[in-house]
Amino acid sequence: MKAKILMMAMMAICGAFAFTACSDDDDDAAKSNHDLYQEAVTKTVKANKKHDKAILLVAFGSTWQQAYDAFDATVDATKKQFPNYDVYLSFSSVICINRAAAGENVAARNFYAPSFWLNAFADKDVQYKEIVVQSLQVIPGEEYKNVRDSYIKNFANNFYGDLDDEYLSKVKIYLGTPLMAEDTDVDALATVLYNATKSKLTGNNIITFMGHGNPEGYDYYGANVRYTELEQKLQQISGTKQYYVGTVDMPENYKTDVLKRMKENGFNSGTVYCYPLMSIAGDHAHNDMAGDDDAWDNGYELNDEGEVEDTSWKCFFTRNGYTCNDNVLEGCVVGLLENSAVRQLWLNHIDRAVKNDYGLLDYYHSKNPEE
């Protein structure tokens, strides 16, 4: 009970979600935000339940319409490929949930954390027999760890003691991994990205991808190496050194490091195409990659980590003698989920998760081995 009260207090501190179903009567006024959100999600699930299996897509979140369109397209594609499942979308970022509800950048829209959806799936009038949680992350990191080790584990272990233990002992819970969780995932993604960009491999053209990366101390699964592996695989497939993969937060793989590798390979000038290596095109893609922020003042000053802050990739490469302007980047600022072939790779992870129980999680019985 204390844990539940603490969580409710934290939710209140984080800010209120928009709640369109809330009325002004005394009963609703007496309920906590947490309970109102849960009622809203449970009502949605009850109204949309058509099957005994569910897929929950979990994204970090965004407040860009372009991202919402990509998420909606992903939900539709998932429904089409898995017609025997009910499909739902969740955000794991409280900040994105709150900003989306407040209508930042676009019309207000309600999203909810994975815990609300999982609890709704366990409602006595719902109780899905199979639940698949598919991460829409690119690599395993902090957000993926929270989904696996907090949301799903707390749900399966009945953390608050308010779910049906008998149901939890029987329900099958599967987890689909991020886009580049394994070596074979890197190979598959490299092939898709090469096919999508190879037409630009002429002359001194350079193709870069900007991923997020795990900051120092948060590379829980050692997944930062996937960006390096992807760069190597793209160069191998193309037979050139015209492909580079950098990040926003991975130490020793910032845009400054990408520039160094380009020059080491003899590319001291040319046209640089920048693509976001992120599920959606949001703030990072539009601002950190293709924005007009430029800290140039007779040169760039590196921070302690060797990165140039407050400067977009576009401005950085342009200042360093390359062509990388809005005309070059037109059509480049697209998220991975907007590419149907890349989106299919995530859907393949759903299929892989349930096949032969590959992604089966059994937190309940690990806590209750006698059952």
VENRA-V696304 format. One record per backbone hydrogen bond with DSSP energy under -1.0 kcal/mol. NH is the residue of the N-H (numbers start at 1). CO is the residue of the C=O. E is the energy in kcal/mol with one decimal. If there is no record, write none. Layout:
nh;co;e
NH;CO;E
NH;CO;E
This chain:
nh;co;e
5;1;-2.3
6;2;-2.4
7;3;-2.3
8;4;-2.3
9;5;-2.1
10;6;-2.3
11;7;-2.5
12;8;-1.9
13;9;-2.1
14;10;-2.3
22;19;-1.1
29;25;-2.0
30;26;-1.5
31;28;-1.1
36;32;-2.1
37;33;-2.8
38;34;-2.2
39;35;-2.4
40;36;-2.1
41;37;-2.4
42;38;-2.7
43;39;-2.3
44;40;-1.7
45;41;-2.5
46;42;-2.6
47;43;-1.9
48;44;-1.4
49;45;-1.3
54;130;-2.5
55;86;-3.1
56;132;-3.4
57;88;-3.0
58;134;-2.8
59;90;-2.8
68;64;-2.1
69;65;-2.7
70;66;-1.6
71;67;-2.7
72;68;-2.8
73;69;-2.2
74;70;-1.8
75;71;-2.4
76;72;-2.3
77;73;-2.3
78;74;-2.3
79;75;-2.4
80;76;-2.0
81;77;-2.2
82;78;-2.3
85;82;-1.8
86;53;-2.5
88;55;-2.5
90;57;-2.8
91;112;-1.5
92;59;-2.2
93;60;-1.9
97;93;-2.2
98;94;-2.7
99;95;-2.5
100;96;-2.5
101;97;-2.1
102;98;-1.6
104;99;-2.6
106;104;-1.2
109;100;-2.0
116;113;-1.1
117;113;-1.0
118;114;-2.7
119;115;-2.4
120;116;-1.9
121;117;-2.2
122;118;-1.0
123;120;-1.2
126;123;-2.6
127;123;-1.1
128;121;-1.5
129;52;-2.4
130;52;-1.2
131;172;-2.9
132;54;-2.8
133;174;-3.0
134;56;-2.5
135;176;-1.9
136;58;-2.8
145;141;-2.5
146;142;-2.2
147;143;-2.0
148;144;-2.5
149;145;-3.2
150;146;-1.5
151;146;-2.2
152;147;-2.5
154;150;-2.6
155;151;-1.8
156;152;-2.9
157;153;-2.2
158;155;-1.5
159;154;-2.8
161;158;-1.4
168;164;-2.3
169;165;-1.7
170;167;-1.6
171;167;-2.4
172;129;-2.2
174;131;-3.1
175;359;-2.0
176;133;-3.1
179;137;-2.4
180;138;-3.3
181;178;-1.0
186;182;-1.3
187;183;-1.6
188;184;-2.0
189;185;-2.5
190;186;-2.6
191;187;-1.8
192;188;-1.7
193;189;-2.8
194;190;-2.4
195;191;-2.2
196;192;-1.6
197;193;-1.1
198;194;-2.2
200;197;-2.2
201;198;-1.7
202;200;-2.3
205;202;-2.2
206;271;-3.3
207;242;-3.2
208;273;-3.4
209;244;-2.1
210;275;-2.9
211;246;-3.1
218;215;-2.3
220;218;-2.1
222;219;-1.5
226;223;-2.2
227;224;-1.4
229;225;-2.6
230;226;-2.5
231;227;-2.1
232;228;-2.3
233;229;-2.4
234;230;-2.6
235;231;-2.2
236;232;-2.0
237;233;-2.8
238;234;-2.3
239;235;-1.6
244;207;-2.2
246;209;-2.6
247;253;-2.7
248;211;-1.2
249;212;-2.9
253;250;-1.7
258;254;-2.0
259;255;-2.4
260;256;-1.7
261;257;-2.2
262;258;-2.4
263;259;-2.4
264;260;-2.3
265;261;-1.4
266;263;-1.9
267;262;-2.6
268;266;-1.3
272;323;-2.7
273;206;-3.2
275;208;-2.1
277;210;-3.0
286;282;-2.8
287;283;-2.7
288;283;-1.0
289;284;-1.9
290;285;-1.8
291;287;-1.3
297;299;-1.9
303;307;-2.9
306;303;-1.8
312;293;-2.3
313;288;-1.7
314;289;-2.2
316;312;-2.5
317;313;-2.6
318;314;-1.9
319;315;-2.6
320;316;-1.1
321;318;-1.7
322;317;-2.3
323;270;-2.6
329;325;-2.3
332;329;-2.9
334;332;-2.3
336;278;-3.1
337;279;-2.5
338;335;-1.5
339;336;-1.5
343;339;-2.9
344;340;-1.8
346;342;-1.2
347;343;-1.9
348;344;-2.3
349;345;-1.1
350;346;-1.1
351;347;-1.8
352;348;-2.5
353;349;-2.2
354;350;-1.5
355;351;-1.6
357;354;-1.6
358;355;-1.8
359;353;-3.6
360;357;-1.3
361;173;-3.2
366;362;-1.4
367;363;-1.5
368;364;-1.8
371;368;-2.1
